[in-house]
Amino acid sequence: MTTPAYPSELEGDVPTTVGPVHVRPIRPEDGPALMAFHEALSPQSQYLRFFHAHPHLSAGEVERFTNVDYERRLALVLERDGEIIGVGRYDTLEDNEAEVAFVVADQYQSHGLGPLLLHRLADAARARGLSRFVAETLPGNQRMLAVFRESGFGARSAFDGDVVRVSFPIA
């Protein structure tokens, strides 16, 4: 198996209300930093991301989350002062559709970093031939629902059992 080419064109520094943030694709060696990021999230943020109490990532999850092919599976990290403060990812479901998910460190929430991740992921996905994102979130995750609603993508949402399913074109 060949190692996928790292897409350095997705790297960059972005001015934000919390100061400059470095955006870049995740790398396999980010495992320890990803674990530290996850464990620093509040129990509520962990719950909203995984839909259940999830205080620790398993070794398998770390492997899966940090080893992506940068095409059908892509993850971007936000870094500030050398630490991960946000992670967003998409996983292709069908030829032109991918599931998107992201989480931002508690102290950086409500500062526009979720929308930053969403738009960067959408740009990368479009460049890779994808045209639609879907997501599932808990009904109580009003911040996430607001990110989708205010994204400018024309997101539509509907209840699907115990979750809200969101779908939108990224073109």
ZISUL-V155451 format. One record per residue. N is the residue number from 1. RES is the residue in three letters. OMEGA is omega in whole degrees, 0 to 359 (NA if undefined). BURIAL is # if it has 9 or more other C-alpha atoms within 8 Angstrom, else .. D_CENTER is the distance of its C-alpha to the mean C-alpha in Angstrom with 2 decimals. Layout:
N_RES_OMEGA_BURIAL_D_CENTER + N_RES_OMEGA_BURIAL_D_CENTER
This chain:
1_MET_180_._25.88 + 2_THR_177_._24.91 + 3_THR_179_._22.07 + 4_PRO_179_._19.68 + 5_ALA_178_._20.12 + 6_TYR_183_._17.65 + 7_PRO_183_._16.57 + 8_SER_179_._17.76 + 9_GLU_179_._17.86 + 10_LEU_179_#_14.12 + 11_GLU_175_#_15.06 + 12_GLY_176_._16.34 + 13_ASP_184_._17.23 + 14_VAL_174_._16.46 + 15_PRO_178_._18.77 + 16_THR_179_#_17.37 + 17_THR_178_._19.30 + 18_VAL_183_._18.62 + 19_GLY_182_._19.88 + 20_PRO_179_#_18.63 + 21_VAL_177_#_15.13 + 22_HIS_178_#_14.60 + 23_VAL_176_#_11.65 + 24_ARG_174_#_11.85 + 25_PRO_178_#_10.81 + 26_ILE_178_#_10.74 + 27_ARG_179_._14.30 + 28_PRO_181_._16.20 + 29_GLU_178_._17.93 + 30_ASP_183_#_14.89 + 31_GLY_181_#_15.65 + 32_PRO_179_._17.71 + 33_ALA_178_#_15.48 + 34_LEU_178_#_12.48 + 35_MET_180_#_15.12 + 36_ALA_177_._16.44 + 37_PHE_183_#_13.22 + 38_HIS_183_#_12.77 + 39_GLU_177_#_16.50 + 40_ALA_177_._16.63 + 41_LEU_176_#_14.47 + 42_SER_175_._17.00 + 43_PRO_179_#_17.98 + 44_GLN_179_._16.94 + 45_SER_176_#_13.29 + 46_GLN_180_#_13.34 + 47_TYR_181_#_15.18 + 48_LEU_180_#_13.01 + 49_ARG_187_#_9.94 + 50_PHE_177_._12.38 + 51_PHE_175_._15.24 + 52_HIS_177_._17.73 + 53_ALA_186_._18.79 + 54_HIS_187_#_16.91 + 55_PRO_183_._18.16 + 56_HIS_172_._17.76 + 57_LEU_176_#_15.75 + 58_SER_177_._18.31 + 59_ALA_178_._19.26 + 60_GLY_178_._18.24 + 61_GLU_179_._14.67 + 62_VAL_178_#_14.49 + 63_GLU_181_#_16.12 + 64_ARG_184_._13.90 + 65_PHE_184_._10.57 + 66_THR_179_#_12.28 + 67_ASN_182_#_14.43 + 68_VAL_180_#_12.98 + 69_ASP_178_._15.29 + 70_TYR_176_#_13.40 + 71_GLU_180_._14.69 + 72_ARG_176_._14.09 + 73_ARG_182_#_11.16 + 74_LEU_173_#_8.98 + 75_ALA_176_#_6.48 + 76_LEU_174_#_6.69 + 77_VAL_171_#_7.89 + 78_LEU_179_#_9.72 + 79_GLU_173_#_13.21 + 80_ARG_182_#_16.20 + 81_ASP_176_._19.55 + 82_GLY_180_._18.35 + 83_GLU_175_._15.95 + 84_ILE_178_#_12.20 + 85_ILE_178_#_11.30 + 86_GLY_178_#_7.52 + 87_VAL_175_#_4.70 + 88_GLY_183_#_1.45 + 89_ARG_166_#_3.79 + 90_TYR_176_#_6.79 + 91_ASP_182_#_10.07 + 92_THR_178_#_13.23 + 93_LEU_179_._15.50 + 94_GLU_185_._18.42 + 95_ASP_185_._19.63 + 96_ASN_184_#_17.98 + 97_GLU_179_#_15.32 + 98_ALA_173_#_11.84 + 99_GLU_182_#_9.77 + 100_VAL_178_#_6.30 + 101_ALA_177_#_4.30 + 102_PHE_178_#_2.79 + 103_VAL_181_#_5.98 + 104_VAL_178_#_8.49 + 105_ALA_186_#_11.84 + 106_ASP_184_._14.50 + 107_GLN_180_._16.77 + 108_TYR_178_#_14.35 + 109_GLN_181_#_13.32 + 110_SER_176_._15.19 + 111_HIS_176_#_15.41 + 112_GLY_182_#_13.34 + 113_LEU_174_#_10.31 + 114_GLY_176_#_7.98 + 115_PRO_177_#_9.95 + 116_LEU_178_._9.90 + 117_LEU_181_#_6.27 + 118_LEU_182_#_6.96 + 119_HIS_176_#_10.25 + 120_ARG_177_._9.63 + 121_LEU_179_#_7.63 + 122_ALA_178_#_10.54 + 123_ASP_181_._13.04 + 124_ALA_181_#_12.24 + 125_ALA_177_#_12.30 + 126_ARG_180_#_15.53 + 127_ALA_181_._17.03 + 128_ARG_173_._16.63 + 129_GLY_178_._18.40 + 130_LEU_182_#_15.90 + 131_SER_184_#_16.87 + 132_ARG_173_#_15.05 + 133_PHE_169_#_11.81 + 134_VAL_178_#_12.25 + 135_ALA_171_#_10.59 + 136_GLU_178_._12.44 + 137_THR_178_#_12.68 + 138_LEU_181_#_15.71 + 139_PRO_180_._18.34 + 140_GLY_182_._18.49 + 141_ASN_185_#_14.94 + 142_GLN_178_._16.44 + 143_ARG_180_._14.05 + 144_MET_179_#_11.16 + 145_LEU_178_#_13.95 + 146_ALA_177_._15.19 + 147_VAL_180_#_12.09 + 148_PHE_183_#_12.48 + 149_ARG_184_#_16.25 + 150_GLU_186_._16.52 + 151_SER_184_#_14.27 + 152_GLY_181_._17.43 + 153_PHE_181_#_16.36 + 154_GLY_182_._18.78 + 155_ALA_175_#_16.57 + 156_ARG_180_._18.79 + 157_SER_179_._18.40 + 158_ALA_175_._20.75 + 159_PHE_177_._21.42 + 160_ASP_185_._21.26 + 161_GLY_181_._22.95 + 162_ASP_182_._21.25 + 163_VAL_172_#_17.91 + 164_VAL_178_#_17.10 + 165_ARG_182_#_16.05 + 166_VAL_181_#_14.64 + 167_SER_179_#_15.35 + 168_PHE_174_#_15.68 + 169_PRO_179_#_16.80 + 170_ILE_179_#_14.87 + 171_ALA_NA_._18.22
